[in-house]
Structure formats: structure tokens, C-alpha cells
Amino acid sequence: MDDPGEADIPQTVSPPYNPSSLVANTLVFIPLALVALLGLLRLPRALARFHRLSEWTSGHWLRHSHYTGPYVALSYAHSQSQEKFRTPAYPTVTYNEWATRDTSAWPPHVVPLPQFLSPIASLFHTRILPGFSLVQLSLYLIWVSLVGYAAIYRSSGPFTNTERFGYITISHIPFIVALANKNGLIVIFLGISYEKVNFLHRFIARVALVAAHLHAFGFFYKWAINDVFAENMSQKNNICGLGMLLTIDVMFLLSLAPIRKHAYQVFYYSHLIGFSVLLVFMINHNRETILPYFAVIVSLYAINKILSAAKTRYTEAIIRPLPELESTRIEIPALNAGWRAGQHVRLQIISSAMGVLGWTETHPFTIASASRTNEGIILICRKRGSWTKRLFAVACDAQVEAGLVKKVKVLVDGPYGGPGLKMFNSFSAALFIVGGSGISYALGAASELIQKGLKGQSRVQVIDVIWLVPDINSVKPLIPQFLTMLQQCPSLTISVHYTRSTAITPPKYLIDQISAQPWLALNPGRPGLVNAMEGLIGRATSGSPRSSVCGLLVGVCGPMSLADDVRKSVNIVDPGLRDKIGGIEVAEETFGL
């Protein structure tokens, strides 16, 4: 007999179990757990990176800082005549003075991995294809495995459980947005540059593209065989779903490599507009399910835009042509602090001379000067596309030819990129291998190491710069800066390798200027990278106790092929020498999209 009081007890009904929702959560939380684990492993480097209070603002916000050091004014030739160069009167530092610097402010050096794991790390950095390493392949396989598990877990098949692929698609979009943002929370948390994870952004977006099509075509198939296609496609949520699919397709097609390379503005604005349209379709497709993801996506995007606006500065710049380099030199004296070696800014020239739409374009350029000097930000912009060609033409106008300074208004957004948690000044030696306009990277990094070295804030004992250029005359505009750096750092050597023809003899005016500098050399042909690394290790460890050496930093900036050559050379350096210096780390900045 039933208890009469039993009917008064309210019965709770559990919501139906939804495996598709579960796998969507899995695709969110497992990657976040892996990011958290990676952040934990990088914590020692983060603590070392921010060991000084001044480092908390370095590399984040451009600003003006009062400079009390010696004023350095470099003379730059604007013509291709064989004129003599005037070098600035800068106090020369002797080798003994450099070697006996104060060491009390040396930064701590933290290795990324224990030394016994170095062979494994070298293996994972092996290039399988140009610009594509085993690390990247491993990340792809991990992601595909997660998606594969999500697709088959308690699923009756791809064309019977089509809802599953909708969950998979929507769970990918927050990661796609986070990895695309210059100020993304993931890259900030891990202390890495946004362009280093751009390959993951593209890959995850392509996985989402496939999942979106499986989701849509699964429903199309079921509706077609049941003769209800037209009826279902007349519903608002399904119209918005189709709109999402078409928007994703257009964004994908306009983001292919040829478009990014030859019509970057088309790629950029199609992404900007497409993303906005996608959000509208998304929230109207299945509001109840999508709303949490929508809130996260909008929040990530808003944070990125707010931080980008906070980093943007409106100021004045001086532009000068460098004909031998086929480049334009941009000087921004009002901003002289706030960046680190290897970082770049995104520049917008606010001038009608840049064309009808040219003044709206933003382009990235590596900073070629050290922070906290009287020079401010120096950029060297190589003539590559229509925008940089117009900039060069503006710099070469009649006012400049008459000896007047050309000034333009600019928007500067940054700094971005750079070494992340890696501290260049914590190594015992540094080698910078750059090609063409990558000299900006080497100049900025070497200048910063020299400035920190003079203040006793750098462990670096020797610095080598290897610059590959097609034409010997490219060296001419930068000789004054090279000579100034050599005066400040007697352990610096600069080798310029001209690759266009090994039969050309350098012009006499170059020979005269360089012959007086034993640490500045012109060499025909490509350099021997392994010999350069091993020679530098020998110089850095000569007379130094084993306990005092802290590794060799190899910085590379140039085309993908140069970065691949450097990685290959690092892997074949004599293991005994690698252990003697305390390991070799590569900081890589490559051209391309």
C-alpha cells in the first residue's frame, strides 16, 4: 500500500544526459589543462624574467623616458656617392673594461629543460618541411586525437549524430579567437609571442571548418531523404546556420597563403568583417547552446581591442631614405622606452601622401634600436609592396633632397613579439644571424645587450652579428651605427656576407672605412654557420670557469630558409662544445605570412 505522504514530496527530474555537450566541454577543458601545465613548467623562467621591478613594464607599453646618457647623433648618407662617413664621438670602451664590468646586477639564467633532455628537445625542433617542425606536428596530432575522440565517443555515426559536429565546431571558436589576438590571454599567460602560435590558429580553424561542414551536410542529408529540406531551411535558426557556414567558407578562402602574401588587406578586412557577421549568425543559430561560448568569444575579442588601444600612441616620426638598402628609416624620438630586443610595432602613417587608402593600412616592423636611449624607436622599412614603396617615395621627395627633414604623423601600436620569457642578457654569448631587412632585429638586440652590459646588467661576454645581403652597397648606410656599436663593445664582431656575386670587389670607400676596424668584415658567399657557432663558443668559454657559463643564444631573423639552416646547424654543433657553453637556445623571427 502506498504511503499517502509520498505524493507530497516533490520529485526532481534530472536533465537528459547529452554526450555531445560532454565532448564539447572536453574539447575546452583538456586544452586549457595542457596550457595550465605548460604555464607551470614555464614558471621558473617567468620568475627570473620579472626578478627586477623595471622588467614589469619592459616589453609592454611604449613611453618616453628621460635620458641622461651621452647624446649620439649618427650621420647617414642619402646618396650613393663615395663620401666619407662621420662617426659620433662616443666614449670608447676597452676590452679590459668590458671584461671587468660590475656583475652585481646580472640577471638569473634559467634553462628551459634539464641538460639530459637536450637531445630530445633538439629532435622535436627538427624541421620536417620548410618552417615546419616535429613540435608542430606533435601538437597537430594531439589536437586531431582529441577531436577524433570527441567525434566517436558514444556516437552512432557521422550522418546520424550530426549535432555532435556542431558542438565540436563551436568549442573550437574561442581557441581560434584567443590564438589570433595580438593580446590574447593564452599568449600573455604563457609569455610567448602571438605570431609563434599563429600556426595553431590556422590549423584549429581548418579543423572547425571540416566539423562545420560535417554538421551542416549531415542535416542536409537527413532532410533531403525525408523530403523536408525546404521546410527546415525556411526556419530562422537554420538560415543563420547556413549563414555561419558560408561566412566560414569565405573567410577560409580569403585567408589562403597566396591571398595573405599578395593581397594582405583583402585578407585582413575580410576577416574583420567576416568575424562580425559570424557572431550575428552564431547567436541566432542556437542561442541557448551557443550563448556561453558567445560570451567568451566576445570577451576575448574585447580584451584584445582594449589592450591594443591602450598600447597605441599618436606621435610624430622623421623619415629618411636609405637607397642602398632600398629602405626607409623611420625615427620616432618621442618614444624611447618600453620595448625589449627583438620586439616589433605595428605602424600606420597618417598622411594623404600614402594614397587614398594607404593611410589606413597598418604594417609590422622590428625595432632596430635599444630602449632607453636618446634615439627613440628606429625602424628600417624595406621596399616590398605598394605601401612601403609609397613610403620610400615620400621620404625621397624634394624637401629631403634639399636637406630638410621630412616629418609625418604616425600611429604606433605595440610592442609585440620578441623573446617572451627568454632573457637575452642572461646568456654568456650571443650570435645574431640575419638576412636583408632582418638587420633591424640584430641592431636592436645587440644595442640592448651593449647598453645593459655597460650598466652591469648583462652576462653576455661576446656578441657576433652575421648579416647576409645580396648587394655589398647595402652596408653603406649602416656603417656609422656599426662603428658606434664597436666603440661601445670591444667584444662585438660584425660580418657582412654578400651573396649576389662572389666575383665583385667591394668599393674602395667601403674598404677604407672597414679596414680600420678588425671586428667589422666583408665576406663573399654564405657563412659557415656551424663554424661560426663553434668559434664563438670557444671565445666565450676561453678562460671562464665551467660554472660561470650560461649558454649561447642564437637569434635568427630572415626568410624561412635561413631559419631552417640555423636550426639544422645548431643540431650538428659538436656536443662537447654545446655542453661546455651550457647549451644553445634559438630565438627565431621569420618573414612571411
N, C-alpha and C positions, 0 to 999 in steps of 0.2 A: 504494500500500500504506500502511495506517495506521501511524503511529508508535506502538509499544506503550507508550511512556511517556505518551502523550497521555491515556490513560484515568485516570492517577493524578492529573491536575490537576483540582482541584475547580472546578466550574462555578457561577458566581454568577448567580442569576436575578433580574432587576430586577422590582420590584413593578409590577403593571399600572398604566398611566397612567390617571388619573382626572380628567377635565376638571372635574367638579363640585367636587372638592376644591380644584382650582386656582382656580376662580372664587370660592369661599368665602374663600380666602386673599387674593385680590384685593380683595374687599369689606372685608377687615380692614385690609390694609396701605396701600391708597391713601388712605382717610380718615385713617389715622394719619400718613401722609406730609403730607397737607394741614394737619393740626393742627400738625405739627412746623414746617412752613413759616410758618404763621400765628404760631406762638410765636417764630420767628426774627425776623419783621417787628416783633413787639411787644417785642423785647429792649431797644431803646433806652429805651423807657418803663419797662420793668422796672428797668433800671439807675438811672434817675432816681428811680423810686419808692422804691428801697431805698438811696438815697445816704447816708442817716443811719442809724446803728445803732438808734436808737429806733423807726424805721419797721419794723424786722424783727418787732417784737411788736405793733405797732399794727394793729388790724383783725383780730386772730386769736384772742386769749384775753382774756376778761373777768377783771378782777382789782381789788384795792384798792390804791391808791397814796396815799402820804402827801401831803396837800395843805397848802401853806404860804402860799397866797394869801389875799386878803381873803375873809371869810365873807359870803355873800349869802343873806339869808332873805327870800323873797318872800311877800307876803300875798295869799291867794286867797279871794275871796268865794264862799260856798257857797249863798247865796240869790240871788234875783232882785231884791232891793231896790236902790234907787238910792244905795248907800253910797259914800263916798269911798274911794279906794284909797290904801294906804300903800306908797310905793316905797322900796326899800332905799337906805341911804346908801352909795353906791358912788362911788369917785373918778371925776370927770368928765374925759374926755379932750377936749382942744380939737382943732379941725381941723388947726391947725398942728403940734401934737404928733403927730397921726396921720400927717400927710403927711411928716414928717421922722423917721420911725422908722428904727432901725438896719436896714441891708439886708444885713449880712454873712451872715445865716443864711437868705437867700431860697433857696427850692428851685429847681432847674433846671426849665425848661419845655421839653418835647419835644412837637412837633406830631405828630399821628397820621399825616399824609400831607404830602408836599410841596404848597406852595400851588397849583401849577398843576393838581393833581389834585382840588382842592376842588370844582369843578363836577361832576366825575364822582361824588364822594362824596355830594354833595347829591342828585344824580339817583337814586342807589341807595337813599337814605333816603326817597325819595318814597313816600307811602302809597298803595297801590293800593286797599286796602279798609281799613276801620277797624282800626287796630292791626296792619296787615299791609303790610310794605314790600317794595320791589324786592329788597333784600338777602335777605329771607326766601324770596321766590320763586326767586331765583337758587340758593340752597342746596338748595331742593326739587328744582329741575331737575337740578342736579349729581348729587344722590343717585339720582334716578329714572334718570338716564343710566347710572350705574354699575350699578344693579340690572338695567336693560334689557340692558346688555352681558353681565352675568353670566348672565342667563336665556337668551340666544340663542347664546352662544359654543359652537360645536360641539355644539349641541343638535338633536335630531331632532324636537322639538315638545313643547309643554307637557304633553300627555297620554301621551307615550311616554317622556319622560325626567323623570318626576315626582320622582326622587331629587334633582334639581338644586334644586328649590324648598325641599327640606328643608335643604340646605346654606345656601341664602340666608337662610332663617329663623333658623337657629342662629347665623349670623355676625352677625346684627343685635342679638341679645340683649345682648352685652357693651356695645355702644354705648347701648342703651336704659337699662341699669342705670347706666352711667357718667354719662349726662346727667340722670338722675333724682336722683342723690345730691347732697345739700347740700355734701358734702365730696368730690365726685368729682375724680379725678385730672386729667381734661381741663380742668375749670374752674379748678383750682388752677394747672395748668401755664400756661394762657392768661391768668390773672389777671382772670377775669370772674366775674360772679355766676351762681349756678345757675339762677335764675329767668329769666335772659336767654337761656338755651339750652333752656328747657322746651318751646318750640315745636318744636324739633328732636326732642326726646324723644317727643313725641306723634306727630309725622309718621313717624319711623322705626318706631315701634311699629305704626302703621297699615300701613306697607309690609310689615312682618313678618307682620301679621295676614293680609294678602292672600296672601303667599307660603306661609304655613302652610296655608291653605285649598286653594291650588292643589296643594300637595304631598299633602295628605290625599285630596282628591277625585279626584286623578289615580289614586291607588292604588285607591280605592273603585270607580272606573270600570273599571279593568283587572280587578279581582277579580270584579266583577259580570258582565262579559261572558264571563269564563272560568268562571263558576259556582263560584268558590272563595272567595266573600266570607265566609261563616260560618267556614270552615276557618281563614282568615287572621286573622279578628277574634278567634279563640279564643287566639291566641298572646299571651304576656305583653307583648312589646315593642310590639305593635300596640295592645293595650289601653291601655298607657301613652301611646302616640302620640295616641290618641283623647282620653285624659285631658288631655294638653297642649293639644289643640285646643279642648276645651270650657272649660278654665281660661282660655285666652287670650280666648275669646269673652266669658266672664263679666266678666273684668277690663276689656275694651273697653266693654261696655255700661254698666258701673257707673262708667266714667270720662268719660262724655259730659258736656258743659258743664252741662246742667240738674241733673245729679246733683252735680257738683262745686260748683255755686252754692248749691243748696238743701239738700243732704244731704252735706256735706263729709265727715263722719265715716264715712258709708256708703262713700264713695269711698276714704277713707284705709284703713279696716280691710279692705275687700275687696281692695285692692292688697297690703296686708301679708300677709294670709292666702293670697291667690292666688299671690303670688310664691313663698311657701314650698312650696305644693302643686306649683307648676310645676317647681321644682327637683327634687322627688322623682320626678315623672313623666319629667322630662328625662333624668336619669341612668339610668333604667331602660328608656328607649326604644331607644337605640343607644349603649351605654356606650363602645365603642371610638372611635367618631367624635366623640361629644359631650364626652368627658372633658376635653380641653384647654380647650374653651370653658367647661365647667362650673367648672373650677378658676379661670379668670379671673373669671367672674361672682361666685363666692363670695368671692374675694379682694377684688374691688371693693366688694362689699357689706360685708364685714368691716371694711375700712379706713374706710369711711364711718361705721359704727357706733362704732368705736373712737375716731375723731376727734370724733364727736358727743358721746360720753360724756366725753371729755377737756374739751370746751367747756362742759359743763353745770355750773351752780352751784346749790346749795341755800342759800337765804337768806331774809331777811325783807323784806317790802315794806309800804309805807304806801299806802293807797288813799283818795282823796278824790273826791267827786262834783263834776262841773262841769255843772250843769243847763243853763246857756245853750248849752253846746256839745253837750249830750246825750252826754256822755263821762265817762269815769272817768280820773282822773290817778293813775298808779302811780309811786311813788318807791322806788328801791332804793339807799339810801345806801351800803350795804356794797360795791357795785361802782361804782367811779368812774373806771375807766381800761380801755383795751384795745380801744376801738372807733374807727371813723372816721365822718366825716359821711355821712349817708345810709344807714347800716347798720341792720339790724333784728335783733331777738332773737325767739326762739320761747318763749312764756311759758305756764307751767302753774301754776294756782292750786291749792295743796294745802289745800283746805278743804271740809268737808262742806256748807257753805252754798251751794256751787256746784252741788249736786244729786247724784243717785245716781251719774251718770257724768260730770258736769261737771268734777270734779276730775281726770279722766283726760285731758281734752282739752288740746291744745297749739295756740296761736294766735300768728301773727306780728304784731309791732308795731314800727314805726320808732322809733328812739331820738330823743327830742326835746331832748337836752342834749349839751353838749360834753364830751369826755373830759378827765380830769384837773382836775376842779373839785370843790367841796365838795358839790354837789348829788347826784352819783351818776347812775344811769340814771333818766331821766324818760320815761314812756310816756303817751300820750294815746289811750285806747281808746274809739272811737266806738260807740254802741249800734247794732248792725246785726242780729245774730242772737240766738238764745236765750241763748248763753253770755255775750255782752257785756251783754245786758240783766240777766242774773242778777248779773253783776259790779257793775253800776251799782246794783242794789238792795241788794247787800251794803254798798256804800260809803255808801248813804243810810240805814243803819239808825239805831236810837235812839242808839247811842253817839256817832255822828258829829253827830247833831242836838244832842246835849248838849255838844258841843265837844271830845269825846275823839277821839283818833287811832285809826283802825281799821288793825290790822296783820294780815297774812296771811303764811303760808309759801308760797314760790314756788320753782319750778324754772325756771332761765333758761338756755336753750341758744343760744349764739351767740358772737360776732356773725356775721351773714351779709349777703350783698348788698353794696350800696354802690358806690363809683365804680371799684373794681378798680384798675387801674394809673393811672387818671386822678387827678391831684392837684389838688383844688380850689384850694389855696393857691398854685398856680403860675401862675394866670391874673391878668390885670390888673383884671378886673371880673367880678362875679358877679350873676346875676339868677335869682331863685327864684320860679317861678310854680306855685302850689299851690292845690288845691281841697279844701274841707272839712277832713277829718282829716289831709290831706296837710301841714297846717301843722307837724306833727311833724318832717317832713323838712326844711322851711325853718328851723325853730328850731334843730335840731341842726346843720345845715350852716352857718348864719350865725353861731351861737355859736362853733363851732370856728374859723371864719375870723377872728372877732374876737379870740379867745384867742391864736391863732397870730400875728395881726397885732400885738398888744401885746407879743409876745415877739420881734418882728422875723423871724418865720418864714413870712411870707405876702407875696406880691407884690400881693395884691388891694388896689386903691385905693378902689373904690366898690362897695357892695353894695345891691341893691334886692330887696325882697320884695313880691310881689303875691299877695294871698290872696283867693280867691273863696269867698264864703259865701252861703247862701240867706237868712240872718237876721242883721240888724245886731247883735243881742244876743249873738251868738256871740263877739264881740270882747271882751266884758267880762272873762272870767276870765284872759285873757292880757295885758291892759294892763300889769300890773306887770312882766312879763317883757319886753314890748316897750320900756317906758321904761328898764329897766335896760340893755338892749342899746343903745339910743340914747345913753345916757350914756357907754357904753364906746366907741362907734364913731360919730363925728360924720358920717361919710360914708355911713351907713346910712339908707335910706328904706324905710318900710313903707306900702303902700297896700292898704286893705281894700275890696273891691268886693262889695257886697251885691246879689244878683241876683233875689231873690224879688219885689220890687216897687220900682220906681223912684220911686213916689209917697210912700213912707214917709220921714218926717223922723227922723233919729237922735235918741234920747232925750237930754235935757238933760245927764244925768250923763256921757254919753259925749262930748258936745260940750265940756263943761267940761274934761274930762281931756285931750282930744286937741288942743284949740285952742292950748294952751301948747306944743305940740310941732309945729314946722313940718315935720318929716320923718315925721310919722305922720298919715295922711289916710284919711277915709272917702269912698267914691265910689259912687254908684248905677250899676247896669248893669255890663256886661262891659268889661274893659280893652281898649285898643288895643295889642295885643302888639307889632306892628311898630314903632309909635311909641315904646313903652317901650324896646325894644332899641336903636333908633337914638339915642334920648335918652341912654341910659346910655353908649353908645359915645362920644357927644360929650363927656360929663362925664369919662370915663376917659382920653380922649386929649387933653383940653384942657391945653396947656402941657407935655405929655410928648413927648420925642423919639421918633421912629418906632422906633428901635432898642430902646427900653425897654418897649414894649407887648408883651404876651404872650397876647392873645386874650381873648375873652369866654366865660365859662361860663354856660350856661342850664340850670338844673336844674328839672325839672318832676315833680310828684308829684300824682296825682289820677286821675280816670277816663280811660279810653282816648280819649274825645273831646277832652279837654283836651290830652293828649299829641299827638294828631293836629294840633290847631290850632297848637300850639307849633312842631312840625316844619314845618308849612306856612308859618308866619310867618318862621321862620329862613331858609327858602329864598327869600323875597322881600325880605329886608333889602337895602338899597342895596349893590351890590357894592363900591363905593368905600369905604363905611364899614366893610364887613366886612374888606377888605384893610387898612384903616387901623388897626383894632384887633388885627390879626394872626389873624383867623379866629374862627369861632363854633363851639363844641362843645356838644352837648346831652347831659346826664345825665338819664336817664329812669327813673322809678319809677311804675308804673301799678297801679291797683286791678284786681282781677278774678282769675279762675282760668282 
